[in-house]
Amino acid sequence: MTAVAVAAAMFMSQLDGTVIHTALPAMAETFGVPPVDLSIGITIYLLAQAVCLPASAWLADRFGARRIFAISVLCFTVTSLLCGLTQTLGQFVAARIFQGASAALMMPVGSALLVRTTGRERLVHVMTLTSTAVLVAPTFGPSS
């Protein structure tokens, strides 16, 4: 069950990246800005991930990996919804900061959970499942 939850979270994260890149021109039109201005949404997401990533192990050890993973998945889902509801570039950037921070916790803590909860004999199978979810996700995103 843990493997399915982690695979689903990784799928969501990867699909999000595909959707954002494809939707940038339409989003820029909606916000009334040039498409290049929306690249800050991608950059700030990656920056938030880089800043928050080191805290993931500490938070998982302090509060429990399952709890941090569940909270990060919930936060990622809520911030994804907020990204879709934004009306301005500023709101979009703010939502992407929180989305990147939750993704920074979701991915490594999920992987650590797999290693902790999966027996040695099934670890390769479980890692293959989650890796497949990451690799397949972009095919479900928009094509243009």
Buried (B, 14 or more C-beta within 10 A) or exposed (E): EBBEBBBBBBBBBBBBBBBBEBBBEEBBEBBEBEEEBBEBBBEBBBBBBEEBBEBBBEBBEEEBBBEBBBBBBEBBBBBBEBBEEBEEBEBBBBBBBBBBBBBBBBBBBBBBBBEEBBEEEEBEEBBEBBEEBBEEBBEEBEEE
